[in-house]
């Protein structure tokens, strides 16, 4: 039997057997998932910092690695002004000593009346819960301009990242 239930902004997909798929939308708040008492706590949001995009005649990128020991990198006409940071998420209430499969779909960052930016190529380490069912997830990603020739205005861009955890 397969079912879908929505609760507190989180969506639970699962089967009545032993395999579950939990999905939640993470922005600036954390949500408690109704899936086996699993909780995803956002400790630090994924951020690309502030930067200047000197032109949009070709795709420019900014890479924020999940490992903070690795320096961010940018390409073409994108020049960082203040550093970005990987996302940090505390995971608890999962099955003990279990490999978690993390999936994050590409998404867009938008600002009113502005060209969109795309977030892709998510990176994170392999995750296995400890004996208590807890784990720590670090997430990096790549931000890309469109390369359409349309300029970007000075604005704050926002978007929603879906983190899908299955085991």
C-alpha positions in Angstrom: 0.0 0.0 0.0 1.4 3.4 -1.0 0.3 6.6 0.6 0.9 10.3 0.7 0.2 12.6 3.7 0.9 16.3 4.1 1.5 17.8 7.6 3.1 21.0 8.8 4.5 21.9 5.3 6.2 18.6 5.0 5.1 15.8 2.7 5.6 12.1 3.6 5.6 9.5 0.9 5.9 5.9 2.0 4.7 2.3 1.9 3.4 0.2 4.6 6.5 -2.0 4.3 9.9 -1.1 5.6 11.0 1.5 3.0 10.1 5.2 3.4 10.7 8.4 1.5 10.6 11.6 3.4 10.5 15.0 1.7 10.6 18.4 3.2 11.1 21.9 2.0 13.9 23.6 3.8 14.3 27.4 3.7 15.1 29.5 6.8 13.1 27.3 9.2 13.4 23.7 10.2 10.6 21.2 10.1 9.8 18.1 12.0 8.9 15.2 9.6 6.0 12.9 10.5 8.1 10.0 9.1 9.2 7.6 11.9 9.8 10.7 14.2 12.6 11.8 11.8 13.7 15.4 12.2 15.7 17.6 9.9 17.1 20.7 11.7 18.7 23.4 9.5 21.8 24.5 11.4 23.2 26.7 8.6 21.5 27.6 5.3 23.2 27.0 2.0 24.3 30.5 0.9 26.2 31.9 -2.1 27.1 35.1 -0.3 27.2 38.3 -2.2 28.9 38.8 -5.6 29.0 40.9 -8.7 28.0 39.5 -12.0 29.8 41.7 -14.5 27.9 40.4 -17.6 25.5 37.7 -18.6 26.7 37.1 -22.1 27.7 33.5 -21.1 27.0 31.3 -18.2 28.9 32.2 -15.1 29.1 29.9 -12.0 29.9 30.0 -8.3 30.7 26.7 -6.6 30.3 26.3 -2.8 31.8 23.0 -1.8 30.2 21.0 1.1 33.7 20.7 2.7 34.6 24.0 4.1 38.3 23.1 3.8 37.9 23.4 0.0 37.8 26.9 -1.3 34.8 28.1 -3.3 35.4 28.8 -7.0 33.8 31.1 -9.6 34.0 31.3 -13.3 33.8 33.9 -16.1 32.2 37.2 -15.0 31.1 36.3 -11.4 33.2 37.9 -8.7 32.4 37.0 -5.0 32.3 40.0 -2.6 31.5 38.1 0.6 31.8 34.3 1.2 29.1 31.8 0.8 28.7 28.8 3.0 27.5 25.2 2.7 24.3 24.1 4.2 24.5 22.2 7.5 21.6 20.0 8.6 21.3 17.8 11.8 19.3 14.6 11.1 17.7 12.7 14.0 15.1 10.0 14.6 16.2 7.9 11.7 16.9 4.2 11.8 20.1 3.4 13.7 23.3 2.5 11.7 21.6 3.0 8.4 22.9 4.4 5.1 20.7 7.4 4.1 20.2 8.2 0.4 20.2 11.9 -0.2 18.6 13.4 -3.3 18.4 17.2 -4.0 16.7 18.4 -7.2 17.9 21.4 -9.1 16.0 24.6 -8.4 15.9 28.3 -9.3 16.6 31.4 -7.3 14.4 34.3 -8.1 13.9 38.0 -7.4 11.0 40.2 -8.5 11.5 41.4 -12.0 15.0 39.8 -12.4 16.5 37.1 -14.5 16.6 33.8 -12.6 19.6 31.9 -11.3 19.9 28.1 -11.2 21.2 26.0 -8.4 22.6 22.5 -9.5 25.3 19.9 -8.9 24.7 19.3 -5.2 27.5 17.7 -3.3 27.5 16.1 0.1 29.3 13.2 1.8 27.9 9.7 2.1 25.7 9.6 5.2 25.2 6.7 7.7 23.3 7.3 10.9 25.0 6.5 14.2 23.7 4.0 16.8 21.1 6.5 17.9 19.8 7.2 14.4 21.4 10.6 14.1 23.6 12.1 11.3 25.0 15.4 10.1 24.5 16.5 6.5 26.7 19.1 4.8 25.5 20.4 1.3 27.4 22.3 -1.3 26.1 23.3 -4.8 26.8 25.3 -7.9 25.0 28.6 -8.7 24.7 29.5 -12.4 23.6 32.6 -14.4 21.5 32.0 -17.5 24.0 33.4 -20.0 21.1 34.9 -21.9 22.5 38.4 -22.3 19.8 39.8 -20.0 21.3 41.8 -17.1 20.7 41.1 -13.4 19.7 43.8 -11.1 20.9 44.3 -7.5 18.5 42.2 -5.4 18.2 39.4 -2.9 17.4 36.1 -4.6 15.5 33.3 -2.8 14.4 29.8 -3.6 13.4 26.5 -2.0 15.6 23.5 -1.8 14.0 20.0 -1.6 16.0 17.5 0.3 14.8 13.9 -0.2 16.0 11.3 2.3 15.4 7.6 1.8 16.7 4.5 3.4 
